[in-house]
Amino acid sequence: MSHRHLSRSVVLQTLFEWDFEGKSKKDVAHIYERVVKEFAPDSKDRPFMEKLIQNVVDKRKDLDTIIEKAAPDWPLEKISIVDRNILRIGLAELLFADRKEVPPKVAINEAIELAKSFGGETSGRFVNGVLGAVYREMGEPGKDDVPRPKKKYGNVPDSELPLEKLAGAVVYAHEKGETYLALVHDIFGHWTLTKGKVEGDESLEECLSREAEEELGIPISIKEKLGENAYSTFHPEKGKIRKHVSYFLAEAPYQELTLEKKEEKGGLDDVRWFKLADILDLNFYDDILPIVTKALQKLAQS
């Protein structure tokens, strides 16, 4: 067993006991010391273990919120104690670890290995599905660090997966000589664009107009198409699916924004107008940046 895998196993056993017995934060250190003494007394990896435990304990509420959004069919209390603490560990490393020390794909793979070692028969697939969905929502950071073959799920090529069409927009407004963008913020810490799934026989434009009205609370006027993104992801009910998002540039009146509170939307916790000068300081997903950049270029030319 590698020393890091052993370290994560110690962290998992500590968190399992802490969670199972409903202990307080101050009890974690005592549990950890006992587990280390029993399973890894000579470990030189204590700083790593202690930092990981601290991240999970301090950010448990945020981590649990993300788990609930990524696996909506599985209330947290229905997830086994082992699986939910493996998810907490995986998410803590995925979201808060130094990526030079723990690359995102390593964080996911290590969590899957923990699930296979300590969880039930389906734990590995469950952990893989939830963390994979979060990784996709993060924009798959580090996905191009090393060459990889074309991604497939089982024996099904990406092109043959069920397709879900979405429409999104860079929404702007002019006010007193300034140009503003309307952006939504998600629970993963990124500012992103309003978007939604095409329903029934809706056109992309009809979908986008409906979604903007619902999600931002304002009407929009679609100006032109900006580009497209396509990616594969995991849906808790449907399994592996393919998503295709068409993005547009859309104008709106400079009015107060109202974030939609519908539970099924999930994942969003804020909505704001930003001046163009402030956009570069925001945290965007990698695949959103080219769309936003193209929109800014067009607005500068208008």
N, C-alpha and C positions, 0 to 999 in steps of 0.2 A: 504493500500500500504506500503510495507517495505521501510525503510529509504534508502536503497541502490537503490531500484527500482526508488524511487522518485528522488534520486540524479542523476541517469542515465537519467531520463526523463528531468531534468533541463539541463544536458549536451547536450542532443539531441536538445532541443528547442533552446539553445544558438547556437549550430552549424548550425541548420537549418536556423536561421535568418542570421547568418554570411555568409553562403554559398549562400542563396537566394539573398541577396543584394550585393554579391561580395565585401564584406568588406575586409580590410587589417588586418594583425595580431594585430595591435595596437587597433583595434576596438573590439576585442573579449572580453576584460575585461569589457568594458562598457556594452555590451549586456548581459554578464553573470551577472553582478551586478543587472541589471534591472530584469532579469528573476528570480534570486534568491529572490529578494525583493517581487516579485509578487507571486511566487509559493512555496517558501521554506524559508521564512524569519527567522525562528527559527532553521534552520538546523545546526547540529553540525558536518556535514559531508563535510564542505567546502574544507578541504585539499584534500579529495578524488576527489571531482568534479574538482577542479582547476588543479590537476595533470593530470587527464584524458583529460581535454580540452587541456592542454599544449601539451600532447603527440600527440593528433590528429593534432593539428595545426602545431607543429614542424615537424612531420613526415608524413604530408599529402601526399607528393609526393611519398614516399615509399609505403604508404598504398594504394594509388590509383593504383600504378603499380601492386601490389599484387591482387587487385580487378580485374583489367583488365586481368591478367593472369588466375585467377581462374574462371572468367566468360567471356570468349573470345567472346561470341555471344552478349554481352551487353556492347557496348561502354559506358564509364563513363557518358557522357552527356545524354545518353538515360535512365539511371537509375534514378528513381525519387529522388528528393533531400532528402526526408525522408529516403528512403532505402539506399542511398549511405552513408549518415552520420551514420546510424545505423551500416552499415558494417565497417565504419572507427572506430567507438567506439568499436565494437566487436573485430576487428583485433588489435587495440591498446591494449586492455586488454589481448587478446590471446597471443600477441607477446612480450609485454613490461611490463605487470603488474607483481607484485610479486605473484608467483603462490601459496604461502601460504595464501595470502590475497584473491586472485581471482583465483581459480583453472580453468584450461582451459574449462572444461565442464560447469562451472558456467558462464564464459564469453560468451560462445555460447548460453546457455539457456536464459541468460538475454537479449542478443541481439534479440533472437527470440521473447521474450515477448514484447520488445519495438516495434518490427515489427507488432505484432498482435494488439498492442494498438494504434499505430500511423500510420501504413502503410496501404496498400490496401489489397484486398482479398488474393492475392498470395504472399504478402511480407514475411510472416513467412516462407513459403516453400523456397522462393528465398534466404533469409538470411541464413537459415539452410543449404541449398545446398552449398553456397559459403564458409561459415565458416567451414562447415564440410570437404570440399575439402582441405582447408588450414590446418586444424587440422590433416588430414590424411598425408599430405605432411610433417608435423612437426614430424611425427612418433607417433602421439597420446599420447603425454606426460600425465601422470597421469591416463591413462585408467584403470590401475589395482589398483588404490587407494582403491576402494571398490568393492565387488563382484557384478557382473552384469550378467544378463541372456544372453544366446547366441543371438547375434545381428541379427535382421531381419529387412527388409524394407517392411513395410506393412505386407502382409501375405506371402511374398516370402522369404524362407530361403536363407542364403548366398550361399549355394551350388547350388541353382537354378538360381542365377543371371547370366546375360550374362558374358562370360569369355573373358578376354583380356590377351594374353600371351606377356611377355616381356623378354628380355635377357639383363643382365648387367655384368660388369666385374670389378675386381680389376686389373688395368693395371699397370705393373711394367717395369722398365728398369734398366740395370746395366751400370754404367759409372764411370771409374777411381776408381774402388774399392768400390763405393757407390751404394746402391740400392735406387731407387726412385719410388714413386707412382704418377700416373697421376689422379688428382681429379678435379671435376667441382664444382663450387660454385653456389648456387641458391639464389633467391631474398628473401628467408626466413632466410638467414644468416647461412646456413649449407654447409659444404663440403660433397660431396656425390660422388657416382660412376656413370660412364657413363652407360646409358642403353637406350633401345628403344623398340618400339612395333614391334612384328613379323608381317610382311606383307605377305598376300597371302599364298603361299605354302613354304615360307622360313623355313629353319630349324633354331633352336636357334643359332647355330654357324654362319650361314649365316647372320642372323639378326644382331648379335653382331659385326661381322666383318664390315658390312656396317655402323652401327651406330657409331662405334669407328672412322672409317675413316671420317665420316661426322662431328661428334661432337668434336673430338679431333684433327683431321687433320693428323693422323698418322695411319699406318697399324699395325695390331696386329697378334700375333700367340697364339691361344688358347691352354692352357696346360691341364687344368682339371676343373671339376665342383667343386664349393665350397659349394653350398647350395641353398635353395629356400625361398622365402617369398610369402605369399598370404594374401590379404586384400581386404575389400570392400570399395568402395569410390563413389563419386558422379561425374558424367560427365554432363556438361551443356546441351548437346544435347541428350545423351543416357539415362540419369537418373542414377539410381543405377547400378553399375557394379562390377564385381569381377576381381581383377588383380592378376596374378600369375607371379612372377619374378624369373627366374633361373639365378644364378650368377656363373661366371667362373673366373679362374685365367688366365691372358693373358700377354704375354711378348710383348714389343714393343721396337723399337730403341729409344735411347735418343735424340729426335729431338724437335725442337720448336713446342709447342702446339698451335693450332689455334681454338678458340671457334667458333662453328657454329653460324651464324647469322640468320638462317631461322626463320621467325616469328612463325611458328607453333610449333617449339620446345619450345619456351617460358620458362620463369622461371630461366634461367641460365645467370650469369653475369661475370663469370671468370673461368679460367682453368689454373692449374699450376702443376709443378712437385714438390714433397716434399720428402726430405730425410726421411728414416724410423724413425730416431731419433726425427723428428719433428711432427710425426703423432699424438702422444698422446695429444698434445696441441690443436688439432683442434676440432671444434664443429661438431659432427656427429649426425645423427638421431639414435634413440635407436635401430631400427630394422636393421640398417646398421652395427653397431658396431660388432656383432658376425661374420659377413661376413669378415670384414676387419681384425678382430683378427685372424680368421682362416687362412686368406691369409698370414698374418705376420708370423704365426707359420710355415707354409709350406715354406716360403722363408727363414726362419732361419734354416730350416733343409736341404735345398738344397745346 
